[in-house]
């Protein structure tokens, strides 16, 4: 993970923006959240970095594409235009949107989640990232993290990830790619 974080931070340093946008895509369990937290901890400039996890936005187990579109419309487009973005957390237990969160366009932004890297979102990303990992490792990490709540939905979610990869080819859009064990 340290090598991937170093590669992303080198790419960030090469961006001539005070508020760069980093998008981290990859299949479930690939290490997106871990990488995002490592980047926030090691951020090269002073000040706050905003981190949005798509797990907080996806509208349920069939919502990969919908969650990405919400992030694009409500977070990425406003940020690119210098406007405050506002997104609502999805309450998985209630099955409905919950509280709102603001995204400051003057601050750096990291958005991580399966599906986030598409041709449309890549246009507003300064550093698009793709993470990969063998399925066995990914599944082990994801189920260790989310346990019994995720197990019955693993295949259902994997099909949506596969569709995203076929349709959008996120690996080809990435400026930084890494393979986690």
DOLO-740601 format. One record per atom (N, C-alpha, C): x, y, z; atom name; residue in three letters. Coordinates in steps of 0.02 Angstrom, whole numbers, always signed. Example, Ala and Ser with C-alpha at 12.3 -4.5 7.8 and 13.67 -1.06 7.14 Angstrom:
# DOLO-740601
X; Y; Z; name; resn
+660; -284; +390; N; ala $
+615; -225; +390; CA; ala $
+660; -165; +390; C; ala $
+642; -112; +354; N; ser $
+684; -53; +357; CA; ser $
+645; +2; +394; C; ser $
//
This chain:
# DOLO-740601
X; Y; Z; name; resn
+41; -60; +0; N; unk $
+0; +0; +0; CA; unk $
+43; +63; +0; C; unk $
+101; +59; +32; N; unk $
+145; +117; +36; CA; unk $
+168; +139; -34; C; unk $
+183; +91; -78; N; unk $
+204; +108; -146; CA; unk $
+148; +143; -184; C; unk $
+87; +118; -177; N; unk $
+30; +149; -211; CA; unk $
+19; +219; -185; C; unk $
+22; +228; -120; N; unk $
+12; +295; -91; CA; unk $
+67; +343; -116; C; unk $
+129; +320; -118; N; unk $
+184; +362; -141; CA; unk $
+174; +382; -214; C; unk $
+151; +334; -256; N; unk $
+140; +350; -327; CA; unk $
+84; +402; -335; C; unk $
+31; +395; -296; N; unk $
-24; +444; -300; CA; unk $
+0; +512; -277; C; unk $
+37; +514; -222; N; unk $
+61; +578; -196; CA; unk $
+109; +612; -244; C; unk $
+150; +573; -279; N; unk $
+194; +603; -331; CA; unk $
+151; +634; -386; C; unk $
+99; +599; -405; N; unk $
+54; +626; -457; CA; unk $
+19; +689; -432; C; unk $
-2; +690; -369; N; unk $
-34; +749; -340; CA; unk $
+14; +808; -341; C; unk $
+76; +796; -323; N; unk $
+126; +850; -321; CA; unk $
+138; +879; -391; C; unk $
+127; +839; -443; N; unk $
+135; +862; -511; CA; unk $
+76; +901; -537; C; unk $
+21; +901; -500; N; unk $
-39; +938; -520; CA; unk $
-32; +1010; -497; C; unk $
-46; +1056; -541; N; unk $
-41; +1126; -522; CA; unk $
-108; +1153; -500; C; unk $
-132; +1125; -444; N; unk $
-195; +1147; -416; CA; unk $
-191; +1141; -340; C; unk $
-221; +1188; -306; N; unk $
-223; +1186; -233; CA; unk $
-279; +1140; -209; C; unk $
-325; +1123; -254; N; unk $
-383; +1082; -235; CA; unk $
-391; +1022; -283; C; unk $
-339; +981; -289; N; unk $
-343; +926; -337; CA; unk $
-398; +875; -318; C; unk $
-421; +841; -370; N; unk $
-471; +788; -361; CA; unk $
-438; +721; -377; C; unk $
-441; +676; -328; N; unk $
-415; +608; -337; CA; unk $
-474; +561; -335; C; unk $
-480; +519; -386; N; unk $
-533; +468; -389; CA; unk $
-499; +400; -384; C; unk $
-521; +359; -337; N; unk $
-492; +293; -326; CA; unk $
-546; +241; -340; C; unk $
-535; +202; -393; N; unk $
-582; +150; -414; CA; unk $
-548; +82; -406; C; unk $
-589; +31; -405; N; unk $
-567; -38; -400; CA; unk $
-624; -80; -374; C; unk $
-618; -144; -381; N; unk $
-671; -188; -358; CA; unk $
-672; -192; -282; C; unk $
-725; -218; -256; N; unk $
-734; -224; -184; CA; unk $
-675; -262; -152; C; unk $
-648; -234; -99; N; unk $
-593; -266; -63; CA; unk $
-525; -254; -93; C; unk $
-519; -212; -144; N; unk $
-455; -200; -177; CA; unk $
-408; -155; -135; C; unk $
-435; -119; -87; N; unk $
-393; -76; -46; CA; unk $
-405; -2; -55; C; unk $
-461; +16; -86; N; unk $
-476; +87; -101; CA; unk $
-481; +129; -38; C; unk $
-517; +106; +11; N; unk $
-526; +144; +74; CA; unk $
-460; +151; +111; C; unk $
-422; +98; +112; N; unk $
-357; +99; +147; CA; unk $
-310; +148; +113; C; unk $
-308; +147; +47; N; unk $
-266; +195; +10; CA; unk $
-290; +266; +22; C; unk $
-355; +277; +20; N; unk $
-382; +345; +31; CA; unk $
-362; +372; +100; C; unk $
-369; +331; +151; N; unk $
-350; +352; +219; CA; unk $
-275; +366; +223; C; unk $
-234; +325; +190; N; unk $
-161; +336; +189; CA; unk $
-145; +402; +156; C; unk $
-180; +419; +102; N; unk $
-169; +483; +67; CA; unk $
-186; +542; +111; C; unk $
-242; +538; +146; N; unk $
-263; +592; +191; CA; unk $
-210; +602; +245; C; unk $
-184; +547; +272; N; unk $
-133; +552; +325; CA; unk $
-67; +581; +301; C; unk $
-50; +567; +239; N; unk $
+15; +588; +212; CA; unk $
+10; +647; +164; C; unk $
-46; +682; +164; N; unk $
-57; +735; +115; CA; unk $
+1; +784; +116; C; unk $
+29; +803; +58; N; unk $
+90; +843; +56; CA; unk $
+81; +917; +74; C; unk $
+22; +943; +73; N; unk $
+11; +1014; +88; CA; unk $
-25; +1022; +154; C; unk $
-17; +1081; +182; N; unk $
-52; +1095; +245; CA; unk $
-127; +1102; +231; C; unk $
-166; +1092; +282; N; unk $
-238; +1100; +274; CA; unk $
-275; +1035; +270; C; unk $
-339; +1041; +263; N; unk $
-385; +985; +264; CA; unk $
-395; +955; +195; C; unk $
-403; +889; +194; N; unk $
-419; +853; +132; CA; unk $
-488; +821; +144; C; unk $
-532; +828; +95; N; unk $
-599; +798; +101; CA; unk $
-597; +728; +72; C; unk $
-629; +682; +107; N; unk $
-634; +612; +84; CA; unk $
-707; +592; +84; C; unk $
-729; +568; +25; N; unk $
-797; +542; +18; CA; unk $
-792; +470; -6; C; unk $
-823; +425; +32; N; unk $
-827; +355; +14; CA; unk $
-894; +341; -18; C; unk $
-893; +311; -78; N; unk $
-956; +296; -111; CA; unk $
-999; +247; -72; C; unk $
-969; +208; -26; N; unk $
-1010; +164; +17; CA; unk $
-1062; +204; +55; C; unk $
-1049; +268; +66; N; unk $
-1097; +311; +101; CA; unk $
-1150; +339; +54; C; unk $
-1143; +328; -11; N; unk $
-1188; +359; -60; CA; unk $
-1229; +307; -99; C; unk $
-1199; +249; -115; N; unk $
-1235; +199; -154; CA; unk $
-1305; +189; -125; C; unk $
-1357; +192; -166; N; unk $
-1425; +181; -141; CA; unk $
-1444; +107; -141; C; unk $
-1410; +68; -100; N; unk $
-1426; -3; -93; CA; unk $
-1382; -48; -135; C; unk $
-1396; -113; -130; N; unk $
-1354; -164; -160; CA; unk $
-1357; -165; -237; C; unk $
-1405; -133; -266; N; unk $
-1409; -129; -339; CA; unk $
-1391; -59; -363; C; unk $
-1357; -20; -322; N; unk $
-1347; +50; -336; CA; unk $
-1278; +73; -356; C; unk $
-1236; +30; -383; N; unk $
-1169; +52; -401; CA; unk $
-1172; +110; -452; C; unk $
-1205; +100; -508; N; unk $
-1208; +152; -560; CA; unk $
-1243; +215; -534; C; unk $
-1297; +206; -497; N; unk $
-1333; +263; -470; CA; unk $
-1291; +303; -421; C; unk $
-1253; +269; -379; N; unk $
-1209; +303; -331; CA; unk $
-1155; +344; -366; C; unk $
-1127; +316; -419; N; unk $
-1077; +353; -457; CA; unk $
-1108; +415; -489; C; unk $
-1167; +409; -515; N; unk $
-1200; +467; -546; CA; unk $
-1216; +521; -494; C; unk $
-1237; +500; -435; N; unk $
-1249; +548; -380; CA; unk $
-1184; +585; -364; C; unk $
-1129; +547; -358; N; unk $
-1064; +578; -342; CA; unk $
-1044; +626; -398; C; unk $
-1054; +607; -460; N; unk $
-1036; +651; -516; CA; unk $
-1075; +716; -513; C; unk $
-1142; +710; -507; N; unk $
-1185; +770; -509; CA; unk $
-1179; +813; -447; C; unk $
-1177; +782; -389; N; unk $
-1182; +819; -326; CA; unk $
-1115; +838; -295; C; unk $
-1061; +805; -316; N; unk $
-995; +819; -286; CA; unk $
-945; +843; -338; C; unk $
-934; +802; -390; N; unk $
-880; +816; -437; CA; unk $
-893; +876; -482; C; unk $
-952; +881; -511; N; unk $
-968; +937; -555; CA; unk $
-967; +1003; -517; C; unk $
-1000; +1008; -459; N; unk $
-996; +1071; -422; CA; unk $
-923; +1088; -403; C; unk $
-885; +1039; -380; N; unk $
-815; +1052; -360; CA; unk $
-776; +1080; -419; C; unk $
-785; +1051; -479; N; unk $
-750; +1075; -539; CA; unk $
-770; +1146; -558; C; unk $
-831; +1165; -541; N; unk $
-856; +1232; -558; CA; unk $
-843; +1283; -502; C; unk $
-810; +1261; -449; N; unk $
-796; +1306; -393; CA; unk $
-856; +1318; -349; C; unk $
-904; +1272; -350; N; unk $
-965; +1278; -310; CA; unk $
-966; +1226; -254; C; unk $
-1000; +1241; -201; N; unk $
-1008; +1193; -146; CA; unk $
-1052; +1136; -170; C; unk $
-1029; +1076; -161; N; unk $
-1069; +1017; -176; CA; unk $
-1103; +992; -113; C; unk $
-1160; +963; -121; N; unk $
-1196; +935; -64; CA; unk $
-1221; +865; -83; C; unk $
-1203; +816; -42; N; unk $
-1225; +747; -53; CA; unk $
-1258; +723; +11; C; unk $
-1301; +673; +3; N; unk $
-1336; +644; +61; CA; unk $
-1314; +573; +72; C; unk $
-1299; +559; +134; N; unk $
-1280; +491; +153; CA; unk $
-1340; +445; +144; C; unk $
-1327; +385; +117; N; unk $
-1380; +336; +111; CA; unk $
-1381; +293; +174; C; unk $
-1438; +290; +207; N; unk $
-1447; +249; +267; CA; unk $
-1467; +180; +245; C; unk $
-1420; +133; +247; N; unk $
-1432; +65; +223; CA; unk $
-1485; +29; +264; C; unk $
-1489; +44; +329; N; unk $
-1540; +12; +371; CA; unk $
-1610; +38; +355; C; unk $
-1617; +103; +345; N; unk $
-1682; +132; +331; CA; unk $
-1699; +127; +256; C; unk $
-1648; +117; +214; N; unk $
-1660; +113; +142; CA; unk $
-1681; +181; +113; C; unk $
-1651; +234; +140; N; unk $
-1671; +302; +119; CA; unk $
-1613; +350; +130; C; unk $
-1614; +407; +94; N; unk $
-1563; +458; +106; CA; unk $
-1568; +484; +178; C; unk $
-1510; +504; +204; N; unk $
-1507; +530; +273; CA; unk $
-1478; +601; +271; C; unk $
-1436; +618; +318; N; unk $
-1410; +686; +325; CA; unk $
-1368; +708; +265; C; unk $
-1364; +773; +256; N; unk $
-1326; +803; +201; CA; unk $
-1256; +821; +224; C; unk $
-1209; +820; +175; N; unk $
-1139; +838; +187; CA; unk $
-1117; +885; +132; C; unk $
-1079; +937; +150; N; unk $
-1055; +985; +101; CA; unk $
-983; +969; +81; C; unk $
-966; +985; +19; N; unk $
-899; +977; -8; CA; unk $
-875; +1046; -29; C; unk $
-820; +1068; +2; N; unk $
-792; +1134; -10; CA; unk $
-749; +1132; -74; C; unk $
-764; +1173; -124; N; unk $
-726; +1171; -186; CA; unk $
-655; +1198; -181; C; unk $
-640; +1232; -126; N; unk $
-573; +1260; -118; CA; unk $
-524; +1209; -89; C; unk $
-550; +1152; -67; N; unk $
-507; +1102; -35; CA; unk $
-496; +1042; -81; C; unk $
-439; +1007; -71; N; unk $
-427; +945; -107; CA; unk $
-483; +895; -91; C; unk $
-495; +850; -139; N; unk $
-550; +802; -132; CA; unk $
-528; +733; -156; C; unk $
-540; +684; -114; N; unk $
-530; +614; -132; CA; unk $
-598; +580; -131; C; unk $
-616; +548; -186; N; unk $
-678; +508; -188; CA; unk $
-657; +438; -204; C; unk $
-676; +391; -162; N; unk $
-658; +321; -173; CA; unk $
-719; +277; -174; C; unk $
-719; +230; -221; N; unk $
-773; +182; -223; CA; unk $
-775; +147; -290; C; unk $
-801; +87; -289; N; unk $
-809; +48; -350; CA; unk $
-853; +85; -399; C; unk $
-828; +93; -459; N; unk $
-867; +125; -512; CA; unk $
-852; +199; -523; C; unk $
-814; +231; -479; N; unk $
-807; +304; -482; CA; unk $
-770; +328; -544; C; unk $
-729; +286; -574; N; unk $
-689; +309; -631; CA; unk $
-723; +291; -697; C; unk $
-754; +341; -728; N; unk $
-788; +333; -793; CA; unk $
-760; +387; -840; C; unk $
-775; +384; -904; N; unk $
-753; +438; -948; CA; unk $
-778; +507; -925; C; unk $
-838; +510; -897; N; unk $
-866; +574; -874; CA; unk $
-830; +599; -812; C; unk $
-819; +555; -763; N; unk $
-786; +578; -701; CA; unk $
-712; +590; -712; C; unk $
-681; +554; -758; N; unk $
-610; +564; -772; CA; unk $
-595; +634; -797; C; unk $
-644; +665; -829; N; unk $
-635; +734; -854; CA; unk $
-622; +784; -798; C; unk $
-647; +771; -739; N; unk $
-639; +818; -683; CA; unk $
-589; +792; -631; C; unk $
-556; +736; -646; N; unk $
-507; +708; -599; CA; unk $
-437; +731; -617; C; unk $
-400; +752; -567; N; unk $
-330; +769; -578; CA; unk $
-287; +706; -574; C; unk $
-305; +660; -530; N; unk $
-268; +598; -522; CA; unk $
-318; +540; -518; C; unk $
-334; +509; -575; N; unk $
-377; +450; -574; CA; unk $
-335; +388; -558; C; unk $
-360; +347; -513; N; unk $
-322; +289; -487; CA; unk $
-364; +225; -496; C; unk $
-330; +172; -516; N; unk $
-361; +105; -520; CA; unk $
-322; +58; -475; C; unk $
-357; +23; -430; N; unk $
-326; -28; -388; CA; unk $
-353; -96; -408; C; unk $
-310; -145; -408; N; unk $
-331; -213; -423; CA; unk $
-302; -259; -370; C; unk $
-330; -318; -366; N; unk $
-308; -368; -318; CA; unk $
-340; -434; -338; C; unk $
-307; -490; -324; N; unk $
-338; -555; -340; CA; unk $
-406; -563; -305; C; unk $
-452; -597; -338; N; unk $
-520; -603; -310; CA; unk $
-520; -634; -241; C; unk $
-480; -685; -230; N; unk $
-479; -717; -164; CA; unk $
-460; -668; -109; C; unk $
-409; -627; -122; N; unk $
-387; -577; -73; CA; unk $
-441; -524; -63; C; unk $
-471; -501; -118; N; unk $
-523; -450; -113; CA; unk $
-582; -475; -72; C; unk $
-604; -535; -89; N; unk $
-662; -563; -53; CA; unk $
-647; -572; +21; C; unk $
-588; -597; +37; N; unk $
-569; -606; +107; CA; unk $
-571; -538; +145; C; unk $
-541; -486; +114; N; unk $
-539; -421; +147; CA; unk $
-610; -392; +154; C; unk $
-649; -396; +101; N; unk $
-717; -367; +103; CA; unk $
-761; -401; +155; C; unk $
-757; -467; +157; N; unk $
-800; -503; +204; CA; unk $
-774; -496; +276; C; unk $
-709; -489; +284; N; unk $
-682; -477; +351; CA; unk $
-705; -408; +376; C; unk $
-709; -361; +330; N; unk $
-730; -293; +347; CA; unk $
-806; -290; +360; C; unk $
-846; -318; +314; N; unk $
-918; -309; +317; CA; unk $
-957; -371; +339; C; unk $
-923; -428; +343; N; unk $
-951; -488; +370; CA; unk $
-1016; -513; +339; C; unk $
-1059; -537; +381; N; unk $
-1121; -569; +360; CA; unk $
-1168; -522; +321; C; unk $
-1161; -457; +332; N; unk $
-1204; -410; +296; CA; unk $
-1189; -410; +221; C; unk $
-1126; -424; +202; N; unk $
-1105; -420; +132; CA; unk $
-1108; -488; +98; C; unk $
-1095; -541; +134; N; unk $
-1090; -608; +105; CA; unk $
-1145; -625; +56; C; unk $
-1209; -615; +72; N; unk $
-1262; -634; +25; CA; unk $
-1265; -589; -37; C; unk $
-1229; -534; -38; N; unk $
-1232; -486; -93; CA; unk $
-1169; -484; -135; C; unk $
-1118; -525; -117; N; unk $
-1054; -523; -151; CA; unk $
-1061; -530; -227; C; unk $
-1094; -582; -249; N; unk $
-1101; -595; -321; CA; unk $
-1142; -540; -356; C; unk $
-1195; -519; -323; N; unk $
-1238; -467; -350; CA; unk $
-1198; -403; -363; C; unk $
-1156; -384; -314; N; unk $
-1114; -325; -320; CA; unk $
-1060; -335; -373; C; unk $
-1030; -395; -373; N; unk $
-976; -410; -421; CA; unk $
-1001; -404; -493; C; unk $
-1063; -423; -506; N; unk $
-1090; -415; -573; CA; unk $
-1093; -342; -594; C; unk $
-1111; -298; -548; N; unk $
-1113; -226; -563; CA; unk $
-1043; -199; -575; C; unk $
-995; -223; -536; N; unk $
-925; -202; -547; CA; unk $
-901; -225; -616; C; unk $
-917; -287; -634; N; unk $
-896; -313; -699; CA; unk $
-927; -273; -756; C; unk $
-989; -254; -749; N; unk $
-1022; -213; -799; CA; unk $
-988; -145; -805; C; unk $
-972; -115; -749; N; unk $
-936; -51; -749; CA; unk $
-869; -58; -785; C; unk $
-833; -111; -772; N; unk $
-767; -121; -803; CA; unk $
-774; -131; -878; C; unk $
-823; -170; -898; N; unk $
-836; -180; -971; CA; unk $
-855; -116; -1005; C; unk $
-900; -79; -974; N; unk $
-927; -19; -1006; CA; unk $
-879; +40; -1006; C; unk $
-844; +50; -950; N; unk $
-805; +112; -942; CA; unk $
-729; +104; -946; C; unk $
-704; +43; -942; N; unk $
-632; +29; -946; CA; unk $
-592; +75; -899; C; unk $
-607; +74; -835; N; unk $
-573; +120; -788; CA; unk $
-498; +111; -785; C; unk $
-473; +50; -797; N; unk $
-400; +40; -796; CA; unk $
-366; +84; -848; C; unk $
-397; +93; -905; N; unk $
-369; +133; -959; CA; unk $
-374; +208; -943; C; unk $
-418; +227; -899; N; unk $
-427; +298; -881; CA; unk $
-380; +319; -825; C; unk $
-352; +271; -790; N; unk $
-311; +286; -731; CA; unk $
-243; +315; -749; C; unk $
-222; +362; -710; N; unk $
-155; +390; -716; CA; unk $
-107; +351; -671; C; unk $
-133; +324; -616; N; unk $
-95; +282; -571; CA; unk $
-133; +216; -563; C; unk $
-97; +161; -571; N; unk $
-126; +94; -561; CA; unk $
-81; +56; -513; C; unk $
-113; +14; -473; N; unk $
-75; -27; -426; CA; unk $
-112; -93; -416; C; unk $
-73; -144; -400; N; unk $
-100; -209; -384; CA; unk $
-83; -224; -312; C; unk $
-133; -237; -272; N; unk $
-124; -254; -202; CA; unk $
-122; -331; -196; C; unk $
-85; -356; -148; N; unk $
-83; -430; -140; CA; unk $
-150; -458; -119; C; unk $
//
